[in-house]
Amino acid sequence: MIKEIYLNQSNTIFIIISLSLLFLIIGILYSKKYKGIDNYLLANRSVGTLSLTTSLVASALGTWILFGPASAATWGGIGAVIGYALGTAFPFFILIFLSKKIRNFYPNCRTLIEIVRLKYGKSLYKLILILSVLYMTVFLIAEVTAVAVLINFISDTDLWITALIIISCSLIYTLYGGLRASLFTDNIQFVLLMILLVVSFSYLISFNQGGFNLTFIEENKPNLLSLNYFPNFTSALTFFIAVAATNLFHQGNWQRVYAAKNYKVLKKSLIISFLIVIPIVFLMGFSGLISVSANSEVIPDLAFFELLFKDQFEIVAIVIIVLAISLTVSSVDTLINAISSLIIVDSDRVFKTRDSLFLSKIIVIILCLITFFIASKGFSILYLFLLADLLCCSAVLTIFYGFYNKSFSVKTAFISILVGICAGLLFFPSPDFSKSILIGTFISIDFFPTYVSQSLLFLSFIFATFVPIIAWKIK
């Protein structure tokens, strides 16, 4: 079978290099006039509503929105679409209340890990530091893998070429300019994102004429909308928990919480971001429902693109490449800067170094090399994102519950997080979603009812998120 090519490889590579270099140059030139560690970490705590809003949205909507919601919708139905949309936006709503309390209690902090250290002490904060760097690295791998796989699908460009260009350019300007550079490029990427999404969906809806609606799904895949379809409920809860926990725990969001000029600016930005994100993610997920309704054999990770590329139009391919690169770079620079900030703020306590900025750059470069190597292998995109999400779910309730319970002990918090991680991993499915460490490996899958073996992802997130509550009772 000959693979369809929507854009030739040389033109594709030219677009990738040109756009990546554009962001690199803009990021460096803009951040040149903003020096000092306060600008590098928090943009001198002076970010206004417009810049903060565009950065929150651009950072939240990485390349995953082109794959995750549509992919999940092909088997999780309308529930997965709703869960993804609400899960992505919900942390903005929670941060309206949570950030006010934390900004008042810890006004001089710069990272969530620093807040954890002040609240819980050294032992727990080291665990959360490791957990945060680990999950953000997995997330980074997933983002770069996603764009590399997409470019390969469009033009058959080798995965490593895309990964190398994106990582190199993002790394250079982010390590140079810090949060200032990330915020400014986010503003530009937000504008591109909005324009290209409008163009994509206008084309998608007009191209499919009367077929981009609920009626089309009801006629071809009615189970995806049915209240009797169990995955509609399990996937809704799974993706809501997974995505919400990740975004609430994301250091990139907490950097922006502290970078806001004041709480009024922060609140307004969070509300606007909440309202922008929901319809975007919902539409991306809805395209997956339409895609699988039109072709039940569609590859889940490519559901959105299979629908978009019914006919070979180069202009559509170019729009998608620009959109994907903009989404990826805005997410990648946020992750790089978030990891760097954690190391800068806390490395002197972990590594006993005097030059934390230099150390952070070395560690981030090493992590990016690991990202490049793994992303070049093209592993399942949704699976990588879910693995990163699971790590956050195990800690998110414990960490934030402790801020509201003065008698909550460090030992209890530490144990509950470890219990949550272990419980989640025991049920977390293999890449083909057929078994887990506990079900199918240690214990034969035949001992369990069918609905259990078909709900491993749901069970893993439920256990990772809520089992820690039981551990809170340990004294």
N, C-alpha and C positions, 0 to 999 in steps of 0.2 A: 504493500500500500504506500503510495507516494504522499508525503506530508504536504499539506497546503501551505503556501507561503503568501502572506498578505502584504509584505513589504520586503524588499531585498535587503540583504544583510549589511551592505556598505552604507546605505542610507540610514538604516537603523542605528548603526554604531555612530555615525555622524551626529544624529539627533541626540543620542545619549551623552556623547562627549560634550557637545555644544551646550546643552542645557545644564549639565553637571558643572561645567566650567563657569557658566554664567552665574550660578548660585555661589560657586567658590569665590569668584571675583567680587561679586556684590557683598558677600559676607565679610570678606577681608577689608575691602575699602570702607564699608560702613563702620565696622568695629574699630578701625584704626584710631578714631578720635575718642574712643572710650577705653581708657586704660584702668588698671587696678583690679584687685581681686573682687571688690564689691560689684563692679560691672561684669566681671567674668561669671560670677555665681548668680547674682540677682538683679542685674541691670540697674544697680544702684537704688533698688526699691522705688522706681519712679515711672513704672509703665502705666499708660493711660488705658481707657476703656476700649478704644478701637484696636489698638495694637494687642492688648491682652486677649480680646475676644478672638481675633483672627488667629492668634498663636494657639490658643486653647483648642480651637476647632481643627486647625491644620495639624497640630500634634496628635490629636485624638483620632483623626481619620487618616491612618496610614494606609499602605497598600492592602492591608488586610480587608478593607471594605470592598475591594474589587473581587475578593475570593471568599472570605469567611461567610458573610450573610447569605449569599447565593448558594454556596456549597452546602451550608447547613439546611437551607430551605428545601433542597432536593430530597432529603430524607426526614427532616424534622418538621416539615409543613409550615403552616402559618404561625404556629407556636414559636418556632425557631426565629422567624422573622421579627415577631413582636418582642421576643426575649432579647435578641441582639440589639434592636433599636433602643429599647428601654434600658438595657444594661449599659450601653455606651453612654447614654445621656444622664442616667440616674446619679452617677457620682458628682456631676456638676450641681445637681439639686442638693445633695447631701452636704457638699462642700460649702454651700451658702451658710449653713448653720455650724458645721464642724470647724470651718476655717476661722470663723469669728472667735470661737472659744479658744482655739489653739493660738491664734495671733495675739490674743489678749494675754494668755498665760505664758507664752514663750515668744515675746515680741522680737527678740534678737536672733532667733534661730534661722538656719539657712536650708536645712534638709529635714526630712521626716526622721531619718536615723538619728540626727542630733536631738530631736524632740524625744525620741525613744530613750536615748541615753540619759537625758535629764530626768525623765519620768521613771525609768526602770533600772538604770544603772548599767554597769559594764557588761555583765554576762549576757543579758538578753539583747543588748544593742549589737553585740558582735554577731549573734545569730541572725538578727534581722538585716545587718549589713551584708553578710554572706548571701542570705536569701534574696535580698534586693538586687545585688550585682548579678546573681545567678539567673533570676527571672528576666532581668532586663537584657542580659546577654542572649538568652534563648529567644526573647522577643526580637532582638536585633537580627539574629539568624533567620527568624521567620520572615521578617520584613524584606531582607535582602534576597532570600530564597524566592519569595513571592514575585518580586519584580523580575528576577532572573528567569524564572519559569515562564512568566508572561511574555517577556521579550523573545524567549526561545519559541514559544507557541506562535508568535506573530511572524518572526523572521528566521527562525532556526539558528539564531545566534547562540554560541556556546554560553552556558551558564556562567562560567568563570569570567568571561569578558565583561558582562554586565555587572557582576558582583564587584569586580576589581575597580571599575570606573566609579560606581556609586559610592563604595566604601572610601576610596582614596580621596575623592573630592569633598565628601561630607566631613571626613576626618580632618582634613587640612584646615578648612575654614572654621570648624567648630572648636578645635583645639587652640586655634589662634584667637578667635573672638569670643568664645564662651556663649553665655546666654544672650548677650547683645546681638551677636551674629545670628543665632538661632531664631530670635524673635523677629528680626528684620526680614530674613529669608522666609519665615513663616507667613509674614504679611503678604509677600509676593505670591507665595505658593497658594495661599487662601484664595486670592483673586483668580489665579489660573484654575484652581480646583472648582470654584463656583461656575466659571464660564464653561469649562470643559464638561462638567456634569450636566449642565443645562443642554449643551450641544448633544451629548451622548444620549440623554433620555428623550430629547425632542426627536432625534433620529430613530431611536429604538421604538418609540410609540407610533410614529408615523409609518415606519417601515413595516411594523406588524399590524398596522391599520386597526381592525376591530379586535385583535387578539391579545391586547395587553390589558386584561381585565379579569375580574373574578369569574365571570361567566365561562371564559375559556378554560380556566383551571377546573371548574365544576364539571365541565363536559369531558375533560381528559384525565384529570387526576383528582377526583372528588375527595378521596381520602385525606389529601393534604389540607383540606379545609374542614374536615369532619370532626365533630366533638367526640366521636367514637374512636378516633385514631389516637392511640395512647401516646405516641411520640410527640404529638402536638403539645401535650402538657409537660412531658419530661424534658423535651428540648427547650421549651419556653423557660422553664425554671433553671435548667442547666446553663444556658447561654446568658440569662440574666445574672445569675450568681457569678459565673466565670468572668464576664466582661466588666461587670460592676466592681467586683473585688480588685481586678487588675488596675483599672483606672483610678480607683480610690487609693490604691497603694503605690501608684506610679510617682516616682520622685520628680519626673518632669512636671506633673501637675502641681506638686507641692512647691517646686521652685517658683512657679507662676503665682501661687497663692501669696508667697512672700515678696514677689517682685512687684505686685500691684501697688500703686501709689498710695491707696488707702482702702478701707473696707468697702466704702461706697462704690468705688471703681470695680473692685473685685466682685461684689454682689451683682452688679449690673452685667458684667462680662459673663459671669456664670449662668445667669438667666438667659441671656441672648444665645450663648453657646448651646445650652440645653434645647432651646427651641429650633436651632439650626440643625443640630445633629440628628434628632429623631427622624424627620422625613427623609433625610439623605440615606441613612442606614436602612430604613424601612423599604425604600424604593430599590436599593441594591438587593435586599433579600427577596423582594417581590419578583425581581427579574429571574431569580433562581426558580421560583414556583412556575413562572411562565416557560422557562427553558426546559424544565423536566416534563412539563405538560406537553410541550411540542415534541420532545425526544426523550423517551424514558431511558435511553442508553447514554445520555449525556454524562461526560466526566464531571463529577461534582465541583472540583476546583476550577473548572473552566466554564461553568454554567452561564455566567454573565456574558462571556466572550463568544461562546457558541451561538448565543442568541444575537449578539451584536454583529457577528461576522457571517450572517447567512449568505451574503454576497461579498465578493472580494472588492472592497473599496479602499484604496490606499489612504485616502483622506481620513477614513475612520481609524485605520491602523495608526496613523500619525497622531491623531487626537488621543487615542488610548495610551500610546507610548509617553506622550508629554504629561498626560494625567497621572500615569503610574509613577513616572520619575518624580514629579512634584510631590505626590503623596509619600513616596518612599523617602526622599531626602528630608522632608519636613519631620517625618517620624524618626529617621535615623539620626539626624542632628540633635533632636530632643533626647534620644536615648544615650548618645555619646556624651552630651553635656551633663545629663543626669548622673551617669556613672562617674564621670570625671569629678563632679561636685561632691559626690559621696566620699570619694577617696581624698579629695583636697581637705574637706572638713574633718575627716576622722582618721586619716592615715597616721598622724602623729601619735595617736593612741594605740594603733594596731602595729605599725611598723617602726615607730620611734624615729621618724625621719624629720629633718629640718626643711627639706625642699619638697613639700607635699604636691606642689603644682607639677614639678618635673616627674615625680613618681606617678602621679595620676595619668600623665601623658604616656608614660611607658606601659602602664597596665592597660590603658584603653587601646593602645596600638596592638598589644598582644591579644587582647580580646577580639579586636577587629580582624587580626590574622586568622584566629580560630573561626570567626564568623565567615570569612572568605572561603576557608577550606570546606566547612560544612555546607554553606549555601551553594557551593559548586556541585554538590552531590544531588541536589534537587529532591530532598525529602518532602513528605506530605506537608503542605502548608498549614492546613487547618489543624493537623495533629501537633505541629510545633507550637502554634498559638495556644492550643488547649493545655499543653504541658506547662507553658509559662503561666497561664491563668491559674492552674492548680496550686502552684507554689504560693501565690498571693492569697488564695482562698483559705489556706490553712492558718494564716496569720492575721487576716484583716479584722475579724470580729474581736479576737483577743486583744490586739493592740489598741483599738479604739474604745473597747469596753473599759479598759483600764484607766482611760482618761476621765471616766464618769464614776468610777468606783475607787475611792481613796484607800479602801482596805484590801484591794486586789494585790496579791503578793507577786514578786518577781519569779519565784519558784513555780507558782501555779501557771503564770503566763508562759514560762519557758517550756514546761511539761506539756501544756495544752497545744502549743504550736507544733512540737515534735510529734505528738499523738495525731494531730490533724494531718501532717505530712504523710506519716506512715499509713494512716487509715485511707487517705486518698490514693496513694500509690498502690496499695493492695488491690484496689478495684479499678485503677486506671487502665483502660484497654490497650491492647497491643496495636500497632499501626493498622492492622486490618480489622480492628474492633471486634475480633472473634473471641478473645479471652483476656484475662488479666493475670497478675501474679498469683492472686488467691483463687480465682475462679477459672479453671482450665489449666493451671500450672500446678499449684500445690494440691488443689482439690479438683477432681474430675468435674467437668461441666455438666455431666449427666446427673449429678446429685441436685442440681438446681432447676427450678421451673424455667420455662423458655423466656418469660418476661424478664427474669433476672439477667440471663445471659445477653439479652437484647438491650439492656438498660445499664450497661457497665459504666458508660460515661456519666450518666445521670447519678448513679450511685457513688462514683468516685468524688464528684463535686459536692454531693450532699454530705458524705462522710467527712471530707476534708474541711468543709465549712462549719458543720454543726457538731461533730464529735468533740472538738475542743471545749464546747460548752459543758459537756459532762466532766471534763478534766478540771473545770473551774471549781468544782466541788471538793477537789483534793486539797487537803490542808497540810 
